[in-house]
Amino acid sequence: MDGVPTPLRCFNEHHTAEMLVDDGVETVTSLEQEKVERSIKEVVSVYKQMHSLPQPTLLREQHYQYLKKGLRHLSDAYECMDASRPWLCFWILHSLELLEEPIPAAVASDVCQFLSRCQSPTGGFAGGPGQHAHLAPTYAAVNALCIIGTEESYNIIDREKLLDFLLSVKQPDGSFVMHVGGEVDVRSAYCAASVATLTNILTPKLFEDTATWILSCQNWEGGLSGVPGLEAHGGYTFCGTAALVILGKEHMLDLKALLRWVVSRQMRFEGGFQGRSNKLVDGCYSFWQAGLLPLLHRALFKDGESELSRQRWMFEQQALQEYILLCCQNPSGGLVDKPGKSRDFYHTCYCLSGLSIAQHFGNMDLHHEMILGKEENRLAPTHPVYNICPEKVAKALQHFHRLPVPDDSRQPGPP
């Protein structure tokens, strides 16, 4: 690959600089930051001693075995996820599709039947059978069913009742609560916009004033907060920006301020991303932050920024790949937040999603790849708006756009 830096370029060149630079006043944050940097320096040092020609390797087989087992058997540690079971389905299925590992038909059908039991009689999906409908597992369930992409999976979704549910959690100011009687934050607007678009139930009434409410979450830092007036946060910033992209209103953001904020979240020494200012690196922000850059690239291009690169996103893609491959892989399979942390399916999904973003630039018409290490490290591309593979998005849109948009006058929504 011409023009691609050699492996460990960032650690060999940039990471030889002084690590933690502060005003000399010790705080809990500065001590934790120094601890993380020391652990990463040790990981890199050990790696360089073990390999004469360092080529970071994606542990594909180990990750596959960890994910495959998780579809059938979970340890007791996952009892705390009883209200998030569609998320487990999504995290595992999406990780497998990024690794380009097929899902056996029998397993896919079993997942469909389980998710059908999570669908609420009032519309939307719950965190588990018999629980109340909630926007977060609704998003996860719809994404999982679109990844499976069969007639059986599509037919699980009751689109009319799903629209009823979305209208029932829509608020007069344009925001959404996560569930009836629940909390408001910008995640809910994204979850609603994502599932409404994928299943072709998006109506003007459903998202009236939503863009205005999301815009009120952009603060002085440039990023977006969960609700107006709080600090900017990577997960909320992604959700708000992606929702505006879906609604065709991303140009209403202060795009330059947002760009400054998100590129500043890539850690100078670690190469990964933090979620907020003065916080620690975390593998999951490999997607929540890096995934913003394709959205911003497209928005700025549409806004007339003709000098944008046609080969690279506006972050150090090489450094992010190094962080994920060297610091976030559990040798037994699965990925982690940072060295010393335990593996889980959440971080496996979003580390792999971020790795995919860092490897692939562009779209179907203009595509450029930057793969750190061997070609075997290559993952499938992911759609930066929905975070499932682009062909699965296209297939779902094609299927559901053959169906009429349900009538939204049947359900008036909240008073």
C-alpha positions as CSV (number, residue, x, y, z in Angstrom):
1,M,0.0,0.0,0.0
2,D,1.9,3.0,-1.3
3,G,1.9,6.0,1.1
4,V,0.9,4.0,4.2
5,P,3.3,4.5,7.1
6,T,5.1,1.5,8.4
7,P,3.7,-0.3,11.5
8,L,4.3,1.4,14.9
9,R,5.2,4.7,13.1
10,C,3.2,6.6,15.7
11,F,4.6,4.8,18.7
12,N,8.2,5.0,17.2
13,E,8.0,8.7,16.4
14,H,5.3,10.5,18.3
15,H,5.2,8.4,21.4
16,T,8.8,9.0,22.3
17,A,7.9,12.5,23.5
18,E,7.2,13.3,27.1
19,M,4.0,11.5,28.1
20,L,2.0,13.4,30.7
21,V,2.4,17.2,30.6
22,D,0.6,19.2,33.3
23,D,1.1,22.0,35.7
24,G,2.7,19.8,38.3
25,V,-0.4,19.6,40.6
26,E,-1.4,16.1,41.3
27,T,-5.1,15.2,40.9
28,V,-7.0,11.9,40.7
29,T,-7.3,12.5,36.9
30,S,-3.6,13.2,36.4
31,L,-2.5,10.2,38.4
32,E,-4.9,7.9,36.5
33,Q,-3.7,9.4,33.2
34,E,0.0,8.8,34.1
35,K,-0.9,5.2,35.1
36,V,-2.6,4.5,31.8
37,E,0.3,5.9,29.8
38,R,2.8,3.8,31.7
39,S,0.7,0.7,31.1
40,I,0.6,1.4,27.3
41,K,4.3,2.2,27.2
42,E,4.9,-1.2,28.8
43,V,2.7,-3.0,26.3
44,V,4.5,-1.4,23.4
45,S,7.9,-2.0,24.9
46,V,7.2,-5.7,25.4
47,Y,5.7,-6.0,21.9
48,K,8.8,-4.4,20.3
49,Q,11.1,-6.7,22.2
50,M,9.2,-9.8,21.1
51,H,9.0,-9.0,17.4
52,S,12.0,-8.0,15.3
53,L,9.6,-6.7,12.5
54,P,6.5,-5.5,14.4
55,Q,3.3,-6.4,12.5
56,P,0.4,-6.0,14.9
57,T,-2.1,-8.8,14.2
58,L,-5.8,-9.0,14.6
59,L,-6.6,-12.1,16.6
60,R,-9.4,-13.1,14.3
61,E,-9.8,-16.7,15.3
62,Q,-9.8,-15.9,19.1
63,H,-12.4,-13.2,18.6
64,Y,-14.5,-15.4,16.5
65,Q,-14.6,-18.2,19.1
66,Y,-15.4,-15.7,21.9
67,L,-18.3,-14.3,19.9
68,K,-19.6,-17.6,18.6
69,K,-19.8,-18.9,22.2
70,G,-21.5,-15.8,23.3
71,L,-24.4,-16.3,21.0
72,R,-25.3,-19.5,22.8
73,H,-23.8,-19.4,26.3
74,L,-23.1,-16.4,28.6
75,S,-21.4,-16.6,32.0
76,D,-23.1,-15.6,35.3
77,A,-21.4,-12.2,34.9
78,Y,-23.9,-11.2,32.3
79,E,-26.9,-11.5,34.7
80,C,-26.6,-7.7,35.1
81,M,-27.4,-7.4,31.4
82,D,-30.8,-9.0,31.7
83,A,-32.5,-5.7,30.6
84,S,-30.1,-5.4,27.6
85,R,-30.3,-8.7,25.9
86,P,-31.0,-7.3,22.3
87,W,-27.8,-5.3,22.7
88,L,-25.9,-8.5,23.3
89,C,-27.4,-9.9,20.1
90,F,-26.4,-6.7,18.2
91,W,-22.9,-6.4,19.6
92,I,-22.1,-10.1,18.8
93,L,-23.8,-10.1,15.3
94,H,-22.1,-6.9,14.2
95,S,-18.7,-8.0,15.4
96,L,-19.1,-11.2,13.4
97,E,-20.2,-9.3,10.3
98,L,-17.1,-7.1,10.6
99,L,-15.0,-10.2,10.8
100,E,-16.9,-11.5,7.8
101,E,-17.9,-14.6,9.6
102,P,-21.2,-16.1,8.4
103,I,-24.0,-16.7,10.9
104,P,-25.4,-20.2,10.6
105,A,-29.1,-20.2,9.4
106,A,-30.3,-22.1,12.5
107,V,-28.5,-19.6,14.8
108,A,-29.9,-16.6,12.9
109,S,-33.5,-18.0,13.2
110,D,-33.1,-18.6,16.9
111,V,-32.0,-15.0,17.3
112,C,-35.0,-13.9,15.4
113,Q,-37.4,-15.9,17.5
114,F,-35.8,-14.6,20.7
115,L,-36.1,-11.0,19.5
116,S,-39.7,-11.6,18.6
117,R,-40.3,-12.4,22.3
118,C,-38.7,-9.1,23.2
119,Q,-41.1,-7.2,21.0
120,S,-43.7,-5.4,23.2
121,P,-47.5,-5.7,22.4
122,T,-47.6,-1.9,22.4
123,G,-44.7,-1.7,19.9
124,G,-41.0,-1.4,20.0
125,F,-38.7,-3.8,21.8
126,A,-37.8,-4.4,25.4
127,G,-34.6,-5.4,27.0
128,G,-35.9,-8.9,27.5
129,P,-39.2,-10.9,27.2
130,G,-42.0,-9.5,29.3
131,Q,-40.2,-6.2,29.9
132,H,-41.3,-2.7,28.9
133,A,-40.5,-1.3,25.5
134,H,-37.4,1.0,25.5
135,L,-35.8,2.9,22.6
136,A,-32.3,1.6,23.3
137,P,-33.1,-2.2,22.9
138,T,-35.4,-1.2,20.1
139,Y,-32.5,0.2,18.2
140,A,-30.3,-2.8,19.0
141,A,-33.1,-5.3,18.0
142,V,-33.8,-3.6,14.7
143,N,-30.1,-3.4,13.9
144,A,-29.6,-7.1,14.8
145,L,-32.6,-8.1,12.6
146,C,-31.2,-6.0,9.7
147,I,-27.8,-7.7,10.1
148,I,-29.5,-11.1,9.7
149,G,-31.3,-9.7,6.7
150,T,-33.8,-12.5,6.0
151,E,-37.5,-12.4,5.3
152,E,-38.0,-14.0,8.7
153,S,-36.0,-11.2,10.4
154,Y,-37.7,-8.4,8.6
155,N,-41.1,-9.8,9.3
156,I,-40.5,-9.9,13.0
157,I,-40.8,-6.1,13.1
158,D,-44.4,-4.8,13.6
159,R,-43.9,-1.5,11.8
160,E,-47.3,0.0,12.7
161,K,-46.9,-0.7,16.4
162,L,-43.3,0.5,16.2
163,L,-44.5,3.8,14.9
164,D,-47.1,3.9,17.7
165,F,-44.4,3.4,20.2
166,L,-42.1,6.1,18.8
167,L,-45.0,8.5,18.8
168,S,-45.8,7.6,22.5
169,V,-42.3,8.6,23.6
170,K,-42.1,11.8,21.4
171,Q,-42.2,14.9,23.5
172,P,-43.8,18.3,22.5
173,D,-40.4,20.0,22.3
174,G,-39.2,17.5,19.7
175,S,-37.1,15.3,22.1
176,F,-37.9,11.7,23.0
177,V,-37.9,9.9,26.3
178,M,-36.2,6.5,26.3
179,H,-39.4,4.8,27.5
180,V,-42.8,5.8,28.6
181,G,-42.2,7.8,31.8
182,G,-38.4,7.7,31.3
183,E,-35.5,10.1,30.9
184,V,-34.8,12.4,27.9
185,D,-31.5,12.5,26.3
186,V,-30.1,12.8,22.8
187,R,-29.6,9.0,22.5
188,S,-33.3,8.6,22.2
189,A,-33.6,10.9,19.2
190,Y,-30.9,8.9,17.4
191,C,-32.4,5.5,18.2
192,A,-35.8,6.7,17.0
193,A,-34.4,8.3,13.8
194,S,-32.3,5.2,13.0
195,V,-35.1,2.6,13.4
196,A,-37.7,4.8,11.7
197,T,-35.4,5.2,8.6
198,L,-34.4,1.6,8.4
199,T,-38.0,0.4,8.6
200,N,-39.5,3.2,6.5
201,I,-41.8,4.6,9.1
202,L,-40.4,8.1,9.2
203,T,-43.1,10.7,9.0
204,P,-43.0,14.5,9.3
205,K,-45.0,14.4,12.5
206,L,-42.7,12.0,14.1
207,F,-39.6,14.3,14.0
208,E,-41.3,17.7,14.1
209,D,-38.9,20.1,16.1
210,T,-36.5,17.2,16.8
211,A,-33.6,18.8,14.9
212,T,-34.1,22.1,16.8
213,W,-33.9,20.2,20.1
214,I,-30.8,18.4,19.1
215,L,-29.1,21.6,18.1
216,S,-29.7,23.0,21.5
217,C,-27.4,20.2,22.9
218,Q,-24.3,21.6,21.0
219,N,-22.4,23.6,23.7
220,W,-19.5,26.0,23.8
221,E,-17.0,23.2,23.5
222,G,-18.3,22.3,20.0
223,G,-19.5,18.8,20.9
224,L,-23.0,17.8,22.0
225,S,-24.3,16.9,25.5
226,G,-27.0,14.5,26.5
227,V,-29.4,17.3,27.2
228,P,-28.9,21.1,26.8
229,G,-26.5,22.7,29.2
230,L,-24.2,19.8,30.1
231,E,-20.6,19.0,29.0
232,A,-19.9,17.5,25.5
233,H,-19.6,13.7,25.4
234,G,-18.5,11.4,22.6
235,G,-21.5,9.0,22.7
236,Y,-24.0,11.8,22.8
237,T,-22.2,13.8,20.1
238,F,-22.3,10.8,17.8
239,C,-26.0,10.2,18.5
240,G,-27.0,13.8,17.9
241,T,-24.9,14.3,14.8
242,A,-26.0,11.0,13.3
243,A,-29.7,11.8,14.0
244,L,-29.3,15.1,12.2
245,V,-27.6,13.3,9.3
246,I,-30.6,11.0,9.0
247,L,-33.0,14.0,9.2
248,G,-30.9,15.9,6.6
249,K,-30.2,18.8,9.1
250,E,-26.5,18.3,9.9
251,H,-25.6,21.5,8.2
252,M,-27.4,23.4,11.0
253,L,-24.6,22.4,13.4
254,D,-21.5,24.5,14.0
255,L,-19.5,22.0,12.0
256,K,-16.1,23.7,12.5
257,A,-16.5,23.8,16.2
258,L,-17.6,20.2,16.3
259,L,-14.6,19.2,14.2
260,R,-12.2,21.0,16.5
261,W,-13.7,19.3,19.5
262,V,-13.7,15.7,18.2
263,V,-10.2,15.8,16.7
264,S,-9.0,17.0,20.1
265,R,-10.3,13.9,21.7
266,Q,-7.8,11.6,20.0
267,M,-5.1,11.1,22.7
268,R,-1.7,12.3,21.8
269,F,0.2,9.5,23.4
270,E,-2.2,6.6,23.3
271,G,-3.6,7.0,19.8
272,G,-7.1,6.1,20.9
273,F,-9.9,8.5,21.8
274,Q,-11.3,9.8,25.1
275,G,-15.0,10.5,25.5
276,R,-14.8,13.9,27.2
277,S,-12.1,16.5,27.9
278,N,-9.6,15.5,30.6
279,K,-10.8,11.9,30.7
280,L,-9.0,8.6,30.0
281,V,-8.7,6.8,26.7
282,D,-11.4,4.1,26.2
283,G,-11.6,1.6,23.3
284,C,-15.3,2.1,22.8
285,Y,-14.7,5.7,21.7
286,S,-12.8,4.3,18.7
287,F,-16.2,4.3,17.2
288,W,-18.2,6.9,19.0
289,Q,-15.6,9.6,18.2
290,A,-13.9,8.3,15.1
291,G,-17.3,7.4,13.6
292,L,-18.1,11.1,13.7
293,L,-15.3,12.0,11.3
294,P,-17.0,10.4,8.2
295,L,-20.2,12.2,9.1
296,L,-18.4,15.5,9.4
297,H,-16.3,14.9,6.2
298,R,-19.5,14.5,4.2
299,A,-21.2,17.4,5.9
300,L,-18.3,19.8,5.3
301,F,-18.0,18.6,1.7
302,K,-21.7,19.3,1.1
303,D,-21.1,22.7,2.8
304,G,-18.6,23.6,0.1
305,E,-15.2,22.5,1.7
306,S,-13.7,21.4,-1.6
307,E,-10.2,20.9,-0.3
308,L,-11.0,18.0,1.9
309,S,-8.9,14.9,1.4
310,R,-10.1,12.2,-0.9
311,Q,-8.1,9.5,0.8
312,R,-8.1,10.1,4.6
313,W,-10.5,11.0,7.4
314,M,-9.5,14.0,9.6
315,F,-7.9,11.9,12.4
316,E,-4.8,9.8,12.7
317,Q,-6.1,6.5,11.4
318,Q,-2.7,4.7,11.9
319,A,-2.5,5.6,15.5
320,L,-6.0,4.4,16.3
321,Q,-5.4,1.1,14.6
322,E,-2.2,0.7,16.7
323,Y,-4.1,1.4,19.9
324,I,-6.8,-1.1,19.2
325,L,-4.5,-3.9,17.9
326,L,-1.7,-3.5,20.5
327,C,-3.6,-2.4,23.6
328,C,-7.3,-3.6,23.3
329,Q,-7.1,-7.2,22.3
330,N,-7.5,-10.0,24.9
331,P,-5.2,-12.9,23.9
332,S,-8.1,-15.3,24.5
333,G,-10.5,-13.3,22.3
334,G,-12.6,-10.2,22.8
335,L,-11.5,-6.6,23.1
336,V,-11.2,-4.2,26.0
337,D,-11.4,-0.6,27.1
338,K,-7.7,-0.3,27.8
339,P,-4.8,-2.5,29.1
340,G,-5.7,-4.3,32.3
341,K,-9.5,-4.2,31.7
342,S,-11.7,-7.2,31.2
343,R,-13.1,-8.2,27.8
344,D,-16.8,-7.8,27.0
345,F,-19.1,-7.8,24.0
346,Y,-19.7,-4.0,24.1
347,H,-16.0,-3.1,23.8
348,T,-15.5,-5.9,21.3
349,C,-18.2,-4.4,19.1
350,Y,-17.1,-0.8,19.3
351,C,-13.3,-1.4,19.1
352,L,-13.9,-3.5,15.9
353,S,-16.3,-0.8,14.6
354,G,-13.6,1.9,15.2
355,L,-10.9,-0.3,13.6
356,S,-13.2,-0.6,10.5
357,I,-13.7,3.2,10.3
358,A,-9.9,3.7,10.6
359,Q,-9.3,1.2,7.8
360,H,-11.8,2.4,5.2
361,F,-12.3,5.8,3.6
362,G,-15.1,6.9,1.4
363,N,-18.1,5.0,0.0
364,M,-19.0,2.5,-2.8
365,D,-17.9,5.0,-5.5
366,L,-14.7,6.3,-3.8
367,H,-13.0,3.8,-1.6
368,H,-9.5,3.9,-0.1
369,E,-8.1,1.5,2.5
370,M,-5.3,2.0,5.1
371,I,-4.7,-1.4,6.7
372,L,-2.1,-1.5,9.5
373,G,-0.2,-4.8,9.3
374,K,-1.1,-7.7,7.2
375,E,-4.1,-7.9,4.9
376,E,-5.6,-10.4,7.2
377,N,-6.2,-7.5,9.6
378,R,-8.8,-6.1,7.2
379,L,-12.4,-5.8,8.5
380,A,-15.5,-5.3,6.5
381,P,-16.6,-1.6,6.2
382,T,-19.3,-0.3,8.6
383,H,-21.9,2.3,7.8
384,P,-21.0,5.3,10.0
385,V,-24.6,6.3,10.6
386,Y,-26.2,3.0,11.6
387,N,-23.0,1.0,12.5
388,I,-24.0,-2.1,10.5
389,C,-22.4,-3.1,7.2
390,P,-23.4,-0.9,4.2
391,E,-24.9,-3.7,2.2
392,K,-27.2,-4.7,5.1
393,V,-28.4,-1.1,5.3
394,A,-29.1,-1.0,1.6
395,K,-30.9,-4.4,1.7
396,A,-33.1,-3.3,4.6
397,L,-34.0,0.0,3.0
398,Q,-34.8,-1.8,-0.3
399,H,-37.1,-4.2,1.5
400,F,-39.0,-1.8,3.7
401,H,-39.3,0.9,1.0
402,R,-41.5,-1.5,-0.9
403,L,-44.0,-1.2,2.0
404,P,-46.2,1.8,2.6
405,V,-45.4,4.2,5.4
406,P,-47.9,3.6,8.2
407,D,-50.5,6.2,9.0
408,D,-49.3,8.3,12.0
409,S,-52.7,9.8,12.7
410,R,-53.9,6.7,14.5
411,Q,-51.8,7.5,17.6
412,P,-51.7,11.1,18.8
413,G,-48.6,10.7,21.0
414,P,-48.2,12.1,24.5
415,P,-50.6,14.9,25.6
